[in-house]
Amino acid sequence: MAWSQITHTFPARSQGSYLVTGEIERAISSELKHYKVGLCNLFLQHTSASLCLNENVCKEVREDLTMALNHMVPETLRYKHTDEGPDDMPGHVKSAVMGVSLDIPISNGRLALGTWQGIYLCEHRTYQHRRTVVITIQGEKR
């Protein structure tokens, strides 16, 4: 069993759901191509952003996801933790609900995503933040 680990920092983005599959694939391509079978773990090192898998073609899905999350977790609740602004605590709640890690199978040197699946970075804060993901690959090399 072999292991590889890469850290990737996304450019700063404001609130929204972003398709980052290509960024992830480019960050790991030199390592990933050596794996016959395995598992790729993505771990986002933040508490007010999240990762998820979802529709990879229609940008309206990303817009609707952000809208739905804002409806479910509004900034107008009476939060006690407000030191970093009204968008901070809702960001923590959204991150806790959605999660900060993904496990994706590796098959023949590629991420084994479904036809319509893409990796989303969901930024829950209003203003731009840079986010870092630790990508750990484990498996059997070719």
C-alpha positions as CSV (number, residue, x, y, z in Angstrom):
1,M,0.0,0.0,0.0
2,A,1.4,3.4,-1.0
3,W,0.5,6.9,0.3
4,S,0.9,10.4,-1.1
5,Q,-0.2,13.7,0.3
6,I,-0.5,17.1,-1.3
7,T,-1.7,20.4,0.1
8,H,-3.6,22.7,-2.3
9,T,-4.8,26.3,-1.6
10,F,-7.7,27.6,-3.5
11,P,-7.8,31.2,-4.7
12,A,-9.9,33.5,-2.5
13,R,-13.6,33.3,-3.2
14,S,-16.6,35.0,-1.7
15,Q,-19.8,33.2,-0.7
16,G,-21.0,30.6,-3.2
17,S,-20.7,27.0,-4.4
18,Y,-17.8,26.4,-6.7
19,L,-17.0,23.5,-9.0
20,V,-13.3,22.7,-8.2
21,T,-12.9,19.2,-9.7
22,G,-10.5,20.4,-12.3
23,E,-8.4,22.3,-9.7
24,I,-8.2,19.2,-7.5
25,E,-7.3,16.9,-10.5
26,R,-4.5,19.3,-11.6
27,A,-3.1,19.5,-8.1
28,I,-2.9,15.7,-7.8
29,S,-2.4,14.5,-11.4
30,S,1.3,13.8,-11.1
31,E,0.7,11.4,-8.1
32,L,-2.8,10.1,-9.0
33,K,-1.7,8.6,-12.3
34,H,0.5,6.1,-10.5
35,Y,-2.4,4.5,-8.6
36,K,-4.2,1.4,-10.0
37,V,-6.8,1.4,-7.2
38,G,-7.3,3.3,-4.0
39,L,-9.0,6.1,-2.1
40,C,-8.5,9.9,-2.2
41,N,-9.4,11.8,0.9
42,L,-10.0,15.6,0.7
43,F,-9.9,17.4,4.0
44,L,-10.7,21.1,4.1
45,Q,-8.8,22.8,6.9
46,H,-11.5,25.3,7.8
47,T,-14.7,25.7,9.9
48,S,-16.8,28.1,7.7
49,A,-16.5,26.4,4.3
50,S,-17.3,22.8,3.2
51,L,-16.8,20.2,0.5
52,C,-19.5,18.2,-1.3
53,L,-20.2,16.2,-4.4
54,N,-23.0,17.4,-6.7
55,E,-24.0,18.2,-10.3
56,N,-21.1,19.1,-12.5
57,V,-22.7,20.6,-15.5
58,C,-25.5,23.0,-14.6
59,K,-24.2,26.2,-12.8
60,E,-27.8,26.9,-11.6
61,V,-27.4,23.9,-9.2
62,R,-24.5,25.7,-7.5
63,E,-26.5,28.9,-7.3
64,D,-29.6,27.1,-5.9
65,L,-27.4,25.2,-3.4
66,T,-26.1,28.5,-2.0
67,M,-29.6,30.0,-2.0
68,A,-31.0,27.0,-0.1
69,L,-28.2,26.9,2.4
70,N,-28.8,30.6,3.1
71,H,-32.5,29.9,3.6
72,M,-31.9,27.0,6.0
73,V,-29.2,28.8,8.0
74,P,-30.0,32.6,7.9
75,E,-27.8,35.3,9.3
76,T,-30.8,36.7,11.1
77,L,-30.9,34.1,13.9
78,R,-29.9,35.3,17.4
79,Y,-26.4,33.8,17.4
80,K,-24.1,34.3,20.4
81,H,-20.9,34.0,18.5
82,T,-20.8,37.2,16.5
83,D,-17.1,38.4,16.9
84,E,-16.2,37.9,13.3
85,G,-19.4,39.3,11.8
86,P,-23.0,38.2,11.0
87,D,-21.9,35.6,8.4
88,D,-19.4,33.8,10.6
89,M,-21.7,31.6,12.8
90,P,-24.0,30.7,9.9
91,G,-20.8,29.6,8.1
92,H,-19.9,27.4,11.0
93,V,-23.3,25.8,11.0
94,K,-23.3,25.2,7.2
95,S,-19.8,23.6,7.5
96,A,-20.9,21.4,10.3
97,V,-24.0,20.2,8.4
98,M,-22.2,19.7,5.0
99,G,-18.8,18.5,6.2
100,V,-15.2,19.2,5.4
101,S,-14.0,16.0,3.9
102,L,-14.7,13.7,1.0
103,D,-13.5,10.2,0.2
104,I,-13.4,9.4,-3.5
105,P,-12.4,6.0,-5.0
106,I,-9.4,5.9,-7.4
107,S,-9.6,3.6,-10.4
108,N,-6.8,3.3,-13.0
109,G,-5.2,6.6,-12.1
110,R,-8.4,8.7,-12.1
111,L,-10.9,9.8,-9.5
112,A,-13.9,7.4,-10.0
113,L,-16.6,10.1,-10.0
114,G,-19.9,9.5,-11.6
115,T,-20.8,11.0,-14.9
116,W,-22.6,14.0,-13.4
117,Q,-20.6,14.3,-10.2
118,G,-18.2,17.2,-9.4
119,I,-16.4,18.3,-6.4
120,Y,-17.7,21.6,-4.9
121,L,-16.0,24.0,-2.5
122,C,-18.8,25.8,-0.7
123,E,-17.6,29.1,0.7
124,H,-20.0,30.2,3.5
125,R,-18.5,33.6,4.4
126,T,-19.6,36.7,2.5
127,Y,-16.2,38.1,1.9
128,Q,-13.4,36.3,0.1
129,H,-11.3,33.7,1.9
130,R,-8.4,31.5,0.7
131,R,-9.1,27.8,1.6
132,T,-6.6,25.0,1.9
133,V,-7.3,21.3,1.3
134,V,-5.1,18.4,2.4
135,I,-5.4,15.6,-0.2
136,T,-4.3,12.2,0.9
137,I,-4.1,9.4,-1.6
138,Q,-3.7,5.8,-0.6
139,G,-3.8,2.6,-2.6
140,E,-2.0,0.1,-4.8
141,K,0.3,1.6,-7.4
142,R,0.5,0.3,-10.9
